[in-house]
Amino acid sequence: MFGWDAAFIVFLYWTENLVIGFYNILKITLLKSEHPAGHLGKLLAIPFSSLHFGGFCAVHGFFLLTFFKIGGGPGEIFSEQSWPGHLIFLQMLFSVIKTL
């Protein structure tokens, strides 16, 4: 339909995930709390959500690059020095975005 191929539709779905993730982090940031513990919870929830949802988007983007051979392939994602620990998922996410 409209001359779109499967790669473009999956890429569009992937970018929609990024928008939804950003919107949810914005909602967490703007959430009002009457107790100081609520603000501490927000400070913990934002990095937790960013790492886990960023990991999902990074792996999904990696498969998108691999299966549809978009943006030079997956070799460019791992060409840089790896970030420590779970931050590798955010590195993958930034690399996938940069590759596209």
Phi and psi restraints in degrees (range 20) as a CNS / XPLOR table:
assign (resid 1 and name C) (resid 2 and name N)
       (resid 2 and name CA) (resid 2 and name C) 1.0 60.3 20.0 2
assign (resid 2 and name N) (resid 2 and name CA)
       (resid 2 and name C) (resid 3 and name N) 1.0 13.8 20.0 2
assign (resid 2 and name C) (resid 3 and name N)
       (resid 3 and name CA) (resid 3 and name C) 1.0 74.9 20.0 2
assign (resid 3 and name N) (resid 3 and name CA)
       (resid 3 and name C) (resid 4 and name N) 1.0 16.0 20.0 2
assign (resid 3 and name C) (resid 4 and name N)
       (resid 4 and name CA) (resid 4 and name C) 1.0 -82.9 20.0 2
assign (resid 4 and name N) (resid 4 and name CA)
       (resid 4 and name C) (resid 5 and name N) 1.0 139.1 20.0 2
assign (resid 4 and name C) (resid 5 and name N)
       (resid 5 and name CA) (resid 5 and name C) 1.0 -95.2 20.0 2
assign (resid 5 and name N) (resid 5 and name CA)
       (resid 5 and name C) (resid 6 and name N) 1.0 171.2 20.0 2
assign (resid 5 and name C) (resid 6 and name N)
       (resid 6 and name CA) (resid 6 and name C) 1.0 -63.2 20.0 2
assign (resid 6 and name N) (resid 6 and name CA)
       (resid 6 and name C) (resid 7 and name N) 1.0 -36.5 20.0 2
assign (resid 6 and name C) (resid 7 and name N)
       (resid 7 and name CA) (resid 7 and name C) 1.0 -61.4 20.0 2
assign (resid 7 and name N) (resid 7 and name CA)
       (resid 7 and name C) (resid 8 and name N) 1.0 -41.4 20.0 2
assign (resid 7 and name C) (resid 8 and name N)
       (resid 8 and name CA) (resid 8 and name C) 1.0 -66.7 20.0 2
assign (resid 8 and name N) (resid 8 and name CA)
       (resid 8 and name C) (resid 9 and name N) 1.0 -40.1 20.0 2
assign (resid 8 and name C) (resid 9 and name N)
       (resid 9 and name CA) (resid 9 and name C) 1.0 -66.1 20.0 2
assign (resid 9 and name N) (resid 9 and name CA)
       (resid 9 and name C) (resid 10 and name N) 1.0 -42.3 20.0 2
assign (resid 9 and name C) (resid 10 and name N)
       (resid 10 and name CA) (resid 10 and name C) 1.0 -67.8 20.0 2
assign (resid 10 and name N) (resid 10 and name CA)
       (resid 10 and name C) (resid 11 and name N) 1.0 -38.9 20.0 2
assign (resid 10 and name C) (resid 11 and name N)
       (resid 11 and name CA) (resid 11 and name C) 1.0 -62.0 20.0 2
assign (resid 11 and name N) (resid 11 and name CA)
       (resid 11 and name C) (resid 12 and name N) 1.0 -40.9 20.0 2
assign (resid 11 and name C) (resid 12 and name N)
       (resid 12 and name CA) (resid 12 and name C) 1.0 -62.6 20.0 2
assign (resid 12 and name N) (resid 12 and name CA)
       (resid 12 and name C) (resid 13 and name N) 1.0 -41.1 20.0 2
assign (resid 12 and name C) (resid 13 and name N)
       (resid 13 and name CA) (resid 13 and name C) 1.0 -62.4 20.0 2
assign (resid 13 and name N) (resid 13 and name CA)
       (resid 13 and name C) (resid 14 and name N) 1.0 -40.9 20.0 2
assign (resid 13 and name C) (resid 14 and name N)
       (resid 14 and name CA) (resid 14 and name C) 1.0 -64.0 20.0 2
assign (resid 14 and name N) (resid 14 and name CA)
       (resid 14 and name C) (resid 15 and name N) 1.0 -43.0 20.0 2
assign (resid 14 and name C) (resid 15 and name N)
       (resid 15 and name CA) (resid 15 and name C) 1.0 -67.2 20.0 2
assign (resid 15 and name N) (resid 15 and name CA)
       (resid 15 and name C) (resid 16 and name N) 1.0 -30.9 20.0 2
assign (resid 15 and name C) (resid 16 and name N)
       (resid 16 and name CA) (resid 16 and name C) 1.0 -63.1 20.0 2
assign (resid 16 and name N) (resid 16 and name CA)
       (resid 16 and name C) (resid 17 and name N) 1.0 -37.8 20.0 2
assign (resid 16 and name C) (resid 17 and name N)
       (resid 17 and name CA) (resid 17 and name C) 1.0 -60.3 20.0 2
assign (resid 17 and name N) (resid 17 and name CA)
       (resid 17 and name C) (resid 18 and name N) 1.0 -39.8 20.0 2
assign (resid 17 and name C) (resid 18 and name N)
       (resid 18 and name CA) (resid 18 and name C) 1.0 -63.5 20.0 2
assign (resid 18 and name N) (resid 18 and name CA)
       (resid 18 and name C) (resid 19 and name N) 1.0 -41.9 20.0 2
assign (resid 18 and name C) (resid 19 and name N)
       (resid 19 and name CA) (resid 19 and name C) 1.0 -64.2 20.0 2
assign (resid 19 and name N) (resid 19 and name CA)
       (resid 19 and name C) (resid 20 and name N) 1.0 -43.8 20.0 2
assign (resid 19 and name C) (resid 20 and name N)
       (resid 20 and name CA) (resid 20 and name C) 1.0 -64.6 20.0 2
assign (resid 20 and name N) (resid 20 and name CA)
       (resid 20 and name C) (resid 21 and name N) 1.0 -41.2 20.0 2
assign (resid 20 and name C) (resid 21 and name N)
       (resid 21 and name CA) (resid 21 and name C) 1.0 -62.6 20.0 2
assign (resid 21 and name N) (resid 21 and name CA)
       (resid 21 and name C) (resid 22 and name N) 1.0 -43.7 20.0 2
assign (resid 21 and name C) (resid 22 and name N)
       (resid 22 and name CA) (resid 22 and name C) 1.0 -63.6 20.0 2
assign (resid 22 and name N) (resid 22 and name CA)
       (resid 22 and name C) (resid 23 and name N) 1.0 -41.5 20.0 2
assign (resid 22 and name C) (resid 23 and name N)
       (resid 23 and name CA) (resid 23 and name C) 1.0 -63.2 20.0 2
assign (resid 23 and name N) (resid 23 and name CA)
       (resid 23 and name C) (resid 24 and name N) 1.0 -41.0 20.0 2
assign (resid 23 and name C) (resid 24 and name N)
       (resid 24 and name CA) (resid 24 and name C) 1.0 -67.7 20.0 2
assign (resid 24 and name N) (resid 24 and name CA)
       (resid 24 and name C) (resid 25 and name N) 1.0 -37.3 20.0 2
assign (resid 24 and name C) (resid 25 and name N)
       (resid 25 and name CA) (resid 25 and name C) 1.0 -66.3 20.0 2
assign (resid 25 and name N) (resid 25 and name CA)
       (resid 25 and name C) (resid 26 and name N) 1.0 -38.1 20.0 2
assign (resid 25 and name C) (resid 26 and name N)
       (resid 26 and name CA) (resid 26 and name C) 1.0 -62.9 20.0 2
assign (resid 26 and name N) (resid 26 and name CA)
       (resid 26 and name C) (resid 27 and name N) 1.0 -40.6 20.0 2
assign (resid 26 and name C) (resid 27 and name N)
       (resid 27 and name CA) (resid 27 and name C) 1.0 -63.6 20.0 2
assign (resid 27 and name N) (resid 27 and name CA)
       (resid 27 and name C) (resid 28 and name N) 1.0 -41.1 20.0 2
assign (resid 27 and name C) (resid 28 and name N)
       (resid 28 and name CA) (resid 28 and name C) 1.0 -63.8 20.0 2
assign (resid 28 and name N) (resid 28 and name CA)
       (resid 28 and name C) (resid 29 and name N) 1.0 -40.9 20.0 2
assign (resid 28 and name C) (resid 29 and name N)
       (resid 29 and name CA) (resid 29 and name C) 1.0 -63.8 20.0 2
assign (resid 29 and name N) (resid 29 and name CA)
       (resid 29 and name C) (resid 30 and name N) 1.0 -40.1 20.0 2
assign (resid 29 and name C) (resid 30 and name N)
       (resid 30 and name CA) (resid 30 and name C) 1.0 -86.8 20.0 2
assign (resid 30 and name N) (resid 30 and name CA)
       (resid 30 and name C) (resid 31 and name N) 1.0 -1.8 20.0 2
assign (resid 30 and name C) (resid 31 and name N)
       (resid 31 and name CA) (resid 31 and name C) 1.0 -64.0 20.0 2
assign (resid 31 and name N) (resid 31 and name CA)
       (resid 31 and name C) (resid 32 and name N) 1.0 129.4 20.0 2
assign (resid 31 and name C) (resid 32 and name N)
       (resid 32 and name CA) (resid 32 and name C) 1.0 -87.0 20.0 2
assign (resid 32 and name N) (resid 32 and name CA)
       (resid 32 and name C) (resid 33 and name N) 1.0 141.6 20.0 2
assign (resid 32 and name C) (resid 33 and name N)
       (resid 33 and name CA) (resid 33 and name C) 1.0 -139.6 20.0 2
assign (resid 33 and name N) (resid 33 and name CA)
       (resid 33 and name C) (resid 34 and name N) 1.0 137.4 20.0 2
assign (resid 33 and name C) (resid 34 and name N)
       (resid 34 and name CA) (resid 34 and name C) 1.0 -89.5 20.0 2
assign (resid 34 and name N) (resid 34 and name CA)
       (resid 34 and name C) (resid 35 and name N) 1.0 -18.1 20.0 2
assign (resid 34 and name C) (resid 35 and name N)
       (resid 35 and name CA) (resid 35 and name C) 1.0 -106.7 20.0 2
assign (resid 35 and name N) (resid 35 and name CA)
       (resid 35 and name C) (resid 36 and name N) 1.0 144.2 20.0 2
assign (resid 35 and name C) (resid 36 and name N)
       (resid 36 and name CA) (resid 36 and name C) 1.0 -60.2 20.0 2
assign (resid 36 and name N) (resid 36 and name CA)
       (resid 36 and name C) (resid 37 and name N) 1.0 -29.3 20.0 2
assign (resid 36 and name C) (resid 37 and name N)
       (resid 37 and name CA) (resid 37 and name C) 1.0 -65.2 20.0 2
assign (resid 37 and name N) (resid 37 and name CA)
       (resid 37 and name C) (resid 38 and name N) 1.0 -28.3 20.0 2
assign (resid 37 and name C) (resid 38 and name N)
       (resid 38 and name CA) (resid 38 and name C) 1.0 -65.3 20.0 2
assign (resid 38 and name N) (resid 38 and name CA)
       (resid 38 and name C) (resid 39 and name N) 1.0 -37.8 20.0 2
assign (resid 38 and name C) (resid 39 and name N)
       (resid 39 and name CA) (resid 39 and name C) 1.0 -69.3 20.0 2
assign (resid 39 and name N) (resid 39 and name CA)
       (resid 39 and name C) (resid 40 and name N) 1.0 -37.2 20.0 2
assign (resid 39 and name C) (resid 40 and name N)
       (resid 40 and name CA) (resid 40 and name C) 1.0 -64.1 20.0 2
assign (resid 40 and name N) (resid 40 and name CA)
       (resid 40 and name C) (resid 41 and name N) 1.0 -39.8 20.0 2
assign (resid 40 and name C) (resid 41 and name N)
       (resid 41 and name CA) (resid 41 and name C) 1.0 -61.6 20.0 2
assign (resid 41 and name N) (resid 41 and name CA)
       (resid 41 and name C) (resid 42 and name N) 1.0 -39.0 20.0 2
assign (resid 41 and name C) (resid 42 and name N)
       (resid 42 and name CA) (resid 42 and name C) 1.0 -65.2 20.0 2
assign (resid 42 and name N) (resid 42 and name CA)
       (resid 42 and name C) (resid 43 and name N) 1.0 -40.5 20.0 2
assign (resid 42 and name C) (resid 43 and name N)
       (resid 43 and name CA) (resid 43 and name C) 1.0 -64.0 20.0 2
assign (resid 43 and name N) (resid 43 and name CA)
       (resid 43 and name C) (resid 44 and name N) 1.0 -27.0 20.0 2
assign (resid 43 and name C) (resid 44 and name N)
       (resid 44 and name CA) (resid 44 and name C) 1.0 -88.0 20.0 2
assign (resid 44 and name N) (resid 44 and name CA)
       (resid 44 and name C) (resid 45 and name N) 1.0 -34.2 20.0 2
assign (resid 44 and name C) (resid 45 and name N)
       (resid 45 and name CA) (resid 45 and name C) 1.0 -71.7 20.0 2
assign (resid 45 and name N) (resid 45 and name CA)
       (resid 45 and name C) (resid 46 and name N) 1.0 -35.5 20.0 2
assign (resid 45 and name C) (resid 46 and name N)
       (resid 46 and name CA) (resid 46 and name C) 1.0 -65.5 20.0 2
assign (resid 46 and name N) (resid 46 and name CA)
       (resid 46 and name C) (resid 47 and name N) 1.0 -51.4 20.0 2
assign (resid 46 and name C) (resid 47 and name N)
       (resid 47 and name CA) (resid 47 and name C) 1.0 -65.1 20.0 2
assign (resid 47 and name N) (resid 47 and name CA)
       (resid 47 and name C) (resid 48 and name N) 1.0 -37.0 20.0 2
assign (resid 47 and name C) (resid 48 and name N)
       (resid 48 and name CA) (resid 48 and name C) 1.0 -60.6 20.0 2
assign (resid 48 and name N) (resid 48 and name CA)
       (resid 48 and name C) (resid 49 and name N) 1.0 -47.5 20.0 2
assign (resid 48 and name C) (resid 49 and name N)
       (resid 49 and name CA) (resid 49 and name C) 1.0 -65.0 20.0 2
assign (resid 49 and name N) (resid 49 and name CA)
       (resid 49 and name C) (resid 50 and name N) 1.0 -40.9 20.0 2
assign (resid 49 and name C) (resid 50 and name N)
       (resid 50 and name CA) (resid 50 and name C) 1.0 -62.3 20.0 2
assign (resid 50 and name N) (resid 50 and name CA)
       (resid 50 and name C) (resid 51 and name N) 1.0 -44.0 20.0 2
assign (resid 50 and name C) (resid 51 and name N)
       (resid 51 and name CA) (resid 51 and name C) 1.0 -67.2 20.0 2
assign (resid 51 and name N) (resid 51 and name CA)
       (resid 51 and name C) (resid 52 and name N) 1.0 -46.0 20.0 2
assign (resid 51 and name C) (resid 52 and name N)
       (resid 52 and name CA) (resid 52 and name C) 1.0 -74.0 20.0 2
assign (resid 52 and name N) (resid 52 and name CA)
       (resid 52 and name C) (resid 53 and name N) 1.0 -44.5 20.0 2
assign (resid 52 and name C) (resid 53 and name N)
       (resid 53 and name CA) (resid 53 and name C) 1.0 -71.9 20.0 2
assign (resid 53 and name N) (resid 53 and name CA)
       (resid 53 and name C) (resid 54 and name N) 1.0 -34.7 20.0 2
assign (resid 53 and name C) (resid 54 and name N)
       (resid 54 and name CA) (resid 54 and name C) 1.0 -62.9 20.0 2
assign (resid 54 and name N) (resid 54 and name CA)
       (resid 54 and name C) (resid 55 and name N) 1.0 -38.3 20.0 2
assign (resid 54 and name C) (resid 55 and name N)
       (resid 55 and name CA) (resid 55 and name C) 1.0 -62.9 20.0 2
assign (resid 55 and name N) (resid 55 and name CA)
       (resid 55 and name C) (resid 56 and name N) 1.0 -43.6 20.0 2
assign (resid 55 and name C) (resid 56 and name N)
       (resid 56 and name CA) (resid 56 and name C) 1.0 -59.7 20.0 2
assign (resid 56 and name N) (resid 56 and name CA)
       (resid 56 and name C) (resid 57 and name N) 1.0 -48.0 20.0 2
assign (resid 56 and name C) (resid 57 and name N)
       (resid 57 and name CA) (resid 57 and name C) 1.0 -66.1 20.0 2
assign (resid 57 and name N) (resid 57 and name CA)
       (resid 57 and name C) (resid 58 and name N) 1.0 -35.7 20.0 2
assign (resid 57 and name C) (resid 58 and name N)
       (resid 58 and name CA) (resid 58 and name C) 1.0 -65.6 20.0 2
assign (resid 58 and name N) (resid 58 and name CA)
       (resid 58 and name C) (resid 59 and name N) 1.0 -47.2 20.0 2
assign (resid 58 and name C) (resid 59 and name N)
       (resid 59 and name CA) (resid 59 and name C) 1.0 -66.7 20.0 2
assign (resid 59 and name N) (resid 59 and name CA)
       (resid 59 and name C) (resid 60 and name N) 1.0 -41.1 20.0 2
assign (resid 59 and name C) (resid 60 and name N)
       (resid 60 and name CA) (resid 60 and name C) 1.0 -62.2 20.0 2
assign (resid 60 and name N) (resid 60 and name CA)
       (resid 60 and name C) (resid 61 and name N) 1.0 -42.6 20.0 2
assign (resid 60 and name C) (resid 61 and name N)
       (resid 61 and name CA) (resid 61 and name C) 1.0 -66.4 20.0 2
assign (resid 61 and name N) (resid 61 and name CA)
       (resid 61 and name C) (resid 62 and name N) 1.0 -37.1 20.0 2
assign (resid 61 and name C) (resid 62 and name N)
       (resid 62 and name CA) (resid 62 and name C) 1.0 -61.1 20.0 2
assign (resid 62 and name N) (resid 62 and name CA)
       (resid 62 and name C) (resid 63 and name N) 1.0 -45.2 20.0 2
assign (resid 62 and name C) (resid 63 and name N)
       (resid 63 and name CA) (resid 63 and name C) 1.0 -65.9 20.0 2
assign (resid 63 and name N) (resid 63 and name CA)
       (resid 63 and name C) (resid 64 and name N) 1.0 -36.0 20.0 2
assign (resid 63 and name C) (resid 64 and name N)
       (resid 64 and name CA) (resid 64 and name C) 1.0 -61.5 20.0 2
assign (resid 64 and name N) (resid 64 and name CA)
       (resid 64 and name C) (resid 65 and name N) 1.0 -45.7 20.0 2
assign (resid 64 and name C) (resid 65 and name N)
       (resid 65 and name CA) (resid 65 and name C) 1.0 -64.0 20.0 2
assign (resid 65 and name N) (resid 65 and name CA)
       (resid 65 and name C) (resid 66 and name N) 1.0 -39.9 20.0 2
assign (resid 65 and name C) (resid 66 and name N)
       (resid 66 and name CA) (resid 66 and name C) 1.0 -71.3 20.0 2
assign (resid 66 and name N) (resid 66 and name CA)
       (resid 66 and name C) (resid 67 and name N) 1.0 -50.8 20.0 2
assign (resid 66 and name C) (resid 67 and name N)
       (resid 67 and name CA) (resid 67 and name C) 1.0 -71.2 20.0 2
assign (resid 67 and name N) (resid 67 and name CA)
       (resid 67 and name C) (resid 68 and name N) 1.0 -36.6 20.0 2
assign (resid 67 and name C) (resid 68 and name N)
       (resid 68 and name CA) (resid 68 and name C) 1.0 -103.9 20.0 2
assign (resid 68 and name N) (resid 68 and name CA)
       (resid 68 and name C) (resid 69 and name N) 1.0 -0.8 20.0 2
assign (resid 68 and name C) (resid 69 and name N)
       (resid 69 and name CA) (resid 69 and name C) 1.0 52.5 20.0 2
assign (resid 69 and name N) (resid 69 and name CA)
       (resid 69 and name C) (resid 70 and name N) 1.0 53.6 20.0 2
assign (resid 69 and name C) (resid 70 and name N)
       (resid 70 and name CA) (resid 70 and name C) 1.0 -99.6 20.0 2
assign (resid 70 and name N) (resid 70 and name CA)
       (resid 70 and name C) (resid 71 and name N) 1.0 140.7 20.0 2
assign (resid 70 and name C) (resid 71 and name N)
       (resid 71 and name CA) (resid 71 and name C) 1.0 65.2 20.0 2
assign (resid 71 and name N) (resid 71 and name CA)
       (resid 71 and name C) (resid 72 and name N) 1.0 33.9 20.0 2
assign (resid 71 and name C) (resid 72 and name N)
       (resid 72 and name CA) (resid 72 and name C) 1.0 89.1 20.0 2
assign (resid 72 and name N) (resid 72 and name CA)
       (resid 72 and name C) (resid 73 and name N) 1.0 0.2 20.0 2
assign (resid 72 and name C) (resid 73 and name N)
       (resid 73 and name CA) (resid 73 and name C) 1.0 86.3 20.0 2
assign (resid 73 and name N) (resid 73 and name CA)
       (resid 73 and name C) (resid 74 and name N) 1.0 176.1 20.0 2
assign (resid 73 and name C) (resid 74 and name N)
       (resid 74 and name CA) (resid 74 and name C) 1.0 -77.5 20.0 2
assign (resid 74 and name N) (resid 74 and name CA)
       (resid 74 and name C) (resid 75 and name N) 1.0 -10.4 20.0 2
assign (resid 74 and name C) (resid 75 and name N)
       (resid 75 and name CA) (resid 75 and name C) 1.0 -61.9 20.0 2
assign (resid 75 and name N) (resid 75 and name CA)
       (resid 75 and name C) (resid 76 and name N) 1.0 -28.4 20.0 2
assign (resid 75 and name C) (resid 76 and name N)
       (resid 76 and name CA) (resid 76 and name C) 1.0 -74.8 20.0 2
assign (resid 76 and name N) (resid 76 and name CA)
       (resid 76 and name C) (resid 77 and name N) 1.0 -19.2 20.0 2
assign (resid 76 and name C) (resid 77 and name N)
       (resid 77 and name CA) (resid 77 and name C) 1.0 -70.7 20.0 2
assign (resid 77 and name N) (resid 77 and name CA)
       (resid 77 and name C) (resid 78 and name N) 1.0 -40.3 20.0 2
assign (resid 77 and name C) (resid 78 and name N)
       (resid 78 and name CA) (resid 78 and name C) 1.0 -100.2 20.0 2
assign (resid 78 and name N) (resid 78 and name CA)
       (resid 78 and name C) (resid 79 and name N) 1.0 14.3 20.0 2
assign (resid 78 and name C) (resid 79 and name N)
       (resid 79 and name CA) (resid 79 and name C) 1.0 -77.9 20.0 2
assign (resid 79 and name N) (resid 79 and name CA)
       (resid 79 and name C) (resid 80 and name N) 1.0 -21.2 20.0 2
assign (resid 79 and name C) (resid 80 and name N)
       (resid 80 and name CA) (resid 80 and name C) 1.0 -88.2 20.0 2
assign (resid 80 and name N) (resid 80 and name CA)
       (resid 80 and name C) (resid 81 and name N) 1.0 168.8 20.0 2
assign (resid 80 and name C) (resid 81 and name N)
       (resid 81 and name CA) (resid 81 and name C) 1.0 -69.0 20.0 2
assign (resid 81 and name N) (resid 81 and name CA)
       (resid 81 and name C) (resid 82 and name N) 1.0 138.2 20.0 2
assign (resid 81 and name C) (resid 82 and name N)
       (resid 82 and name CA) (resid 82 and name C) 1.0 -71.5 20.0 2
assign (resid 82 and name N) (resid 82 and name CA)
       (resid 82 and name C) (resid 83 and name N) 1.0 145.2 20.0 2
assign (resid 82 and name C) (resid 83 and name N)
       (resid 83 and name CA) (resid 83 and name C) 1.0 -79.3 20.0 2
assign (resid 83 and name N) (resid 83 and name CA)
       (resid 83 and name C) (resid 84 and name N) 1.0 158.5 20.0 2
assign (resid 83 and name C) (resid 84 and name N)
       (resid 84 and name CA) (resid 84 and name C) 1.0 -74.8 20.0 2
assign (resid 84 and name N) (resid 84 and name CA)
       (resid 84 and name C) (resid 85 and name N) 1.0 145.4 20.0 2
assign (resid 84 and name C) (resid 85 and name N)
       (resid 85 and name CA) (resid 85 and name C) 1.0 57.4 20.0 2
assign (resid 85 and name N) (resid 85 and name CA)
       (resid 85 and name C) (resid 86 and name N) 1.0 -138.4 20.0 2
assign (resid 85 and name C) (resid 86 and name N)
       (resid 86 and name CA) (resid 86 and name C) 1.0 -71.5 20.0 2
assign (resid 86 and name N) (resid 86 and name CA)
       (resid 86 and name C) (resid 87 and name N) 1.0 -9.2 20.0 2
assign (resid 86 and name C) (resid 87 and name N)
       (resid 87 and name CA) (resid 87 and name C) 1.0 -67.4 20.0 2
assign (resid 87 and name N) (resid 87 and name CA)
       (resid 87 and name C) (resid 88 and name N) 1.0 -10.6 20.0 2
assign (resid 87 and name C) (resid 88 and name N)
       (resid 88 and name CA) (resid 88 and name C) 1.0 -58.9 20.0 2
assign (resid 88 and name N) (resid 88 and name CA)
       (resid 88 and name C) (resid 89 and name N) 1.0 -31.8 20.0 2
assign (resid 88 and name C) (resid 89 and name N)
       (resid 89 and name CA) (resid 89 and name C) 1.0 -66.5 20.0 2
assign (resid 89 and name N) (resid 89 and name CA)
       (resid 89 and name C) (resid 90 and name N) 1.0 -40.4 20.0 2
assign (resid 89 and name C) (resid 90 and name N)
       (resid 90 and name CA) (resid 90 and name C) 1.0 -68.1 20.0 2
assign (resid 90 and name N) (resid 90 and name CA)
       (resid 90 and name C) (resid 91 and name N) 1.0 -36.8 20.0 2
assign (resid 90 and name C) (resid 91 and name N)
       (resid 91 and name CA) (resid 91 and name C) 1.0 -61.6 20.0 2
assign (resid 91 and name N) (resid 91 and name CA)
       (resid 91 and name C) (resid 92 and name N) 1.0 -43.8 20.0 2
assign (resid 91 and name C) (resid 92 and name N)
       (resid 92 and name CA) (resid 92 and name C) 1.0 -61.3 20.0 2
assign (resid 92 and name N) (resid 92 and name CA)
       (resid 92 and name C) (resid 93 and name N) 1.0 -42.9 20.0 2
assign (resid 92 and name C) (resid 93 and name N)
       (resid 93 and name CA) (resid 93 and name C) 1.0 -61.1 20.0 2
assign (resid 93 and name N) (resid 93 and name CA)
       (resid 93 and name C) (resid 94 and name N) 1.0 -47.6 20.0 2
assign (resid 93 and name C) (resid 94 and name N)
       (resid 94 and name CA) (resid 94 and name C) 1.0 -63.5 20.0 2
assign (resid 94 and name N) (resid 94 and name CA)
       (resid 94 and name C) (resid 95 and name N) 1.0 -37.5 20.0 2
assign (resid 94 and name C) (resid 95 and name N)
       (resid 95 and name CA) (resid 95 and name C) 1.0 -68.4 20.0 2
assign (resid 95 and name N) (resid 95 and name CA)
       (resid 95 and name C) (resid 96 and name N) 1.0 -38.9 20.0 2
assign (resid 95 and name C) (resid 96 and name N)
       (resid 96 and name CA) (resid 96 and name C) 1.0 -64.1 20.0 2
assign (resid 96 and name N) (resid 96 and name CA)
       (resid 96 and name C) (resid 97 and name N) 1.0 -44.0 20.0 2
assign (resid 96 and name C) (resid 97 and name N)
       (resid 97 and name CA) (resid 97 and name C) 1.0 -63.0 20.0 2
assign (resid 97 and name N) (resid 97 and name CA)
       (resid 97 and name C) (resid 98 and name N) 1.0 -42.5 20.0 2
assign (resid 97 and name C) (resid 98 and name N)
       (resid 98 and name CA) (resid 98 and name C) 1.0 -64.8 20.0 2
assign (resid 98 and name N) (resid 98 and name CA)
       (resid 98 and name C) (resid 99 and name N) 1.0 -36.2 20.0 2
assign (resid 98 and name C) (resid 99 and name N)
       (resid 99 and name CA) (resid 99 and name C) 1.0 -68.7 20.0 2
assign (resid 99 and name N) (resid 99 and name CA)
       (resid 99 and name C) (resid 100 and name N) 1.0 -35.7 20.0 2
